[in-house]
Amino acid sequence: MLGLVALGLLLFWLSITRPVDESVVPPPAGTSTSPTAEPLVEVIPPPDLAEDEVWLGDISLTAGSVIAAGTQLRDVIGTGTDVTSGPDGLVARHLELTATVPFHVVAEEIGPDARLSAAGKGEVRVDTEVEALGRSLPVGATGTVTVVGGTLVMVPTTIDIGGPQFLAELLGSVVRELITFEHRIEGLPDGVVLRSVEVVDGGFRAHLTGDDVRLVQ
């Protein structure tokens, strides 16, 4: 009788269980199968950081529009590296700044009727009126834009006065001098210098950099 009972229990046990898959090795006790988190990188502040200073590391800024010294800048992107806040204000060891100077800002410096536009192939077109030989003359000119001494400079390469070619050649030197323009971006912190510029739709895309720049007094 006891043997039949034992045999019945064995058959019942086999019916409700299954063999163990020995190919699957269970993880050791105390371990987790969840993804391993990346180790934290130690951030080391500058060795000369004073007790009354706060080190911010790197900071970034994006703004659709900024007014600096009455001049508008658009699509501003700035990155400050190794930024410290203290008695001297907010200072960045290095600053990278990219912004667009709208065409109308520069056009106002040329004249009340001046209009600027992108001419393609990296050039800008200027349409304005100049005074030559006592007369008002409508002029259209295209030219390249470069950076000279931290200043945006445009020198015409072609000039169109809407008349015969010989007249354009005759007045070319006079008109060229009148329509050449320079523009310095105002309102930026000391030490920030214009490095390069390109003509884009709507304005001049300027790239500026600086070292040991005081962002906020």
C-alpha positions as CSV (number, residue, x, y, z in Angstrom):
1,M,0.0,0.0,0.0
2,L,2.8,2.5,0.9
3,G,4.5,1.7,-2.3
4,L,1.4,2.6,-4.4
5,V,1.0,5.8,-2.5
6,A,4.7,6.8,-3.1
7,L,4.3,5.9,-6.8
8,G,1.2,8.0,-7.1
9,L,2.9,11.0,-5.5
10,L,5.9,10.6,-7.9
11,L,3.6,10.6,-10.9
12,F,1.7,13.6,-9.7
13,W,5.0,15.5,-9.1
14,L,6.2,14.7,-12.6
15,S,2.9,15.9,-14.1
16,I,3.1,19.4,-12.6
17,T,6.8,20.1,-13.1
18,R,9.3,20.2,-16.0
19,P,13.0,19.4,-16.3
20,V,15.4,22.2,-15.5
21,D,17.2,23.7,-18.5
22,E,20.9,23.3,-17.5
23,S,22.0,25.6,-20.3
24,V,20.6,28.6,-18.6
25,V,22.8,29.6,-15.7
26,P,21.0,31.7,-13.1
27,P,22.8,34.9,-12.1
28,P,24.8,34.9,-8.9
29,A,22.9,36.1,-5.8
30,G,22.9,39.8,-5.3
31,T,23.4,40.7,-9.0
32,S,21.0,42.6,-11.3
33,T,20.1,41.9,-14.9
34,S,19.2,45.5,-15.6
35,P,21.4,47.6,-18.0
36,T,24.6,48.9,-16.3
37,A,24.6,52.7,-15.8
38,E,27.6,54.6,-17.2
39,P,30.1,55.6,-14.6
40,L,30.0,59.3,-13.6
41,V,32.9,61.3,-15.0
42,E,34.6,63.3,-12.3
43,V,34.5,67.1,-12.9
44,I,37.6,68.9,-11.8
45,P,37.3,72.7,-11.3
46,P,40.3,74.9,-12.0
47,P,43.0,74.9,-9.3
48,D,42.9,78.6,-8.9
49,L,39.2,78.7,-8.0
50,A,38.7,81.0,-5.0
51,E,36.3,80.4,-2.1
52,D,34.1,83.3,-3.1
53,E,33.8,82.1,-6.7
54,V,31.4,79.7,-8.3
55,W,32.5,77.5,-11.2
56,L,29.9,76.8,-13.8
57,G,31.9,74.7,-16.2
58,D,30.5,75.2,-19.7
59,I,27.3,77.1,-20.5
60,S,25.4,77.6,-23.7
61,L,23.0,80.3,-25.0
62,T,20.5,80.3,-27.8
63,A,18.3,83.3,-28.6
64,G,16.1,84.2,-31.5
65,S,16.9,87.9,-31.2
66,V,19.3,90.0,-29.1
67,I,19.6,93.8,-28.9
68,A,23.1,95.0,-28.1
69,A,24.0,98.7,-27.9
70,G,20.8,99.4,-30.0
71,T,21.8,96.9,-32.7
72,Q,19.8,93.8,-33.4
73,L,21.3,90.3,-33.7
74,R,19.3,87.3,-34.8
75,D,19.6,83.5,-34.3
76,V,22.3,83.9,-31.7
77,I,24.2,80.8,-30.5
78,G,26.8,81.1,-27.8
79,T,29.0,78.7,-25.9
80,G,31.2,79.7,-22.9
81,T,33.9,77.4,-21.7
82,D,35.3,77.3,-18.1
83,V,32.9,79.9,-16.8
84,T,33.4,81.4,-13.3
85,S,31.2,83.7,-11.3
86,G,32.8,85.8,-8.6
87,P,33.6,89.4,-7.6
88,D,34.7,90.2,-11.1
89,G,31.3,89.1,-12.6
90,L,30.7,86.2,-14.9
91,V,33.9,85.4,-16.8
92,A,34.4,82.8,-19.6
93,R,37.9,81.5,-20.3
94,H,36.8,81.1,-23.9
95,L,33.7,82.2,-25.8
96,E,32.3,81.1,-29.2
97,L,29.5,83.2,-30.6
98,T,27.6,83.0,-33.9
99,A,24.9,85.5,-34.8
100,T,23.2,87.1,-37.9
101,V,23.5,90.8,-38.5
102,P,20.3,91.7,-40.4
103,F,20.7,93.4,-43.8
104,H,18.6,96.4,-42.7
105,V,21.0,97.2,-39.8
106,V,24.0,97.6,-42.2
107,A,21.8,99.3,-44.9
108,E,21.0,102.1,-42.5
109,E,24.7,103.0,-42.3
110,I,25.0,103.3,-46.1
111,G,22.0,105.6,-46.6
112,P,18.3,106.0,-46.0
113,D,17.4,104.4,-49.4
114,A,19.9,101.6,-49.3
115,R,18.8,98.0,-49.6
116,L,20.9,94.9,-49.2
117,S,20.2,91.3,-50.3
118,A,22.0,88.0,-50.9
119,A,23.3,87.9,-54.5
120,G,24.4,84.2,-54.5
121,K,27.9,82.7,-54.6
122,G,28.6,84.3,-51.2
123,E,28.2,87.8,-52.4
124,V,25.9,90.7,-51.3
125,R,24.0,93.1,-53.5
126,V,23.6,96.8,-52.7
127,D,20.9,99.0,-54.3
128,T,21.1,102.6,-53.4
129,E,21.5,106.2,-54.7
130,V,24.7,108.1,-54.6
131,E,25.6,111.7,-55.5
132,A,28.1,112.0,-58.4
133,L,29.0,115.1,-60.3
134,G,26.2,117.0,-58.5
135,R,23.5,114.5,-59.5
136,S,21.7,111.7,-57.7
137,L,22.5,108.4,-59.4
138,P,20.7,105.0,-58.7
139,V,23.3,102.3,-58.3
140,G,23.3,98.5,-58.0
141,A,26.4,96.7,-57.0
142,T,27.5,93.3,-55.9
143,G,30.6,92.4,-53.9
144,T,32.3,90.1,-51.5
145,V,32.3,90.4,-47.8
146,T,35.5,89.9,-45.7
147,V,36.7,90.6,-42.2
148,V,39.4,93.2,-41.8
149,G,40.7,94.0,-38.3
150,G,37.5,92.6,-36.7
151,T,35.3,94.7,-39.0
152,L,32.9,93.5,-41.7
153,V,34.0,95.0,-45.0
154,M,32.2,94.9,-48.4
155,V,34.1,96.0,-51.5
156,P,32.1,96.1,-54.8
157,T,33.2,93.8,-57.6
158,T,30.5,94.8,-60.1
159,I,28.7,98.1,-60.5
160,D,25.5,98.7,-62.5
161,I,24.3,102.3,-63.0
162,G,21.7,101.4,-65.6
163,G,23.5,103.1,-68.5
164,P,26.2,102.6,-71.1
165,Q,29.2,100.5,-70.0
166,F,31.6,103.4,-70.7
167,L,29.7,105.6,-68.3
168,A,29.9,102.9,-65.6
169,E,33.6,102.7,-66.2
170,L,34.0,106.4,-66.1
171,L,32.1,106.8,-62.8
172,G,33.2,103.4,-61.4
173,S,36.0,104.6,-59.2
174,V,33.8,107.4,-57.7
175,V,30.8,105.1,-57.1
176,R,33.0,102.3,-55.8
177,E,34.4,104.5,-53.1
178,L,30.9,105.8,-52.1
179,I,29.3,102.3,-51.9
180,T,32.1,100.5,-50.1
181,F,31.0,100.0,-46.5
182,E,32.3,98.8,-43.2
183,H,30.3,97.6,-40.2
184,R,31.5,96.9,-36.7
185,I,29.3,94.8,-34.5
186,E,28.6,96.9,-31.4
187,G,27.5,96.0,-27.8
188,L,29.6,92.8,-27.4
189,P,31.8,92.2,-24.4
190,D,35.4,93.3,-24.5
191,G,37.7,90.8,-26.0
192,V,35.1,89.3,-28.4
193,V,36.5,89.6,-32.0
194,L,34.8,89.0,-35.4
195,R,36.7,86.1,-37.0
196,S,34.7,85.3,-40.2
197,V,31.4,86.2,-41.9
198,E,29.3,84.8,-44.7
199,V,26.3,86.1,-46.6
200,V,23.0,84.3,-45.8
201,D,19.4,85.0,-46.5
202,G,18.4,87.9,-44.4
203,G,21.9,89.1,-43.3
204,F,25.5,88.4,-42.5
205,R,26.3,85.3,-40.5
206,A,29.1,86.3,-38.2
207,H,31.4,84.0,-36.1
208,L,33.1,85.7,-33.1
209,T,35.4,84.4,-30.4
210,G,37.2,85.7,-27.3
211,D,39.3,84.6,-24.4
212,D,38.8,85.7,-20.7
213,V,35.6,87.4,-21.6
214,R,33.6,89.1,-18.9
215,L,30.0,88.2,-19.7
216,V,28.3,90.0,-16.8
217,Q,29.8,92.6,-14.5
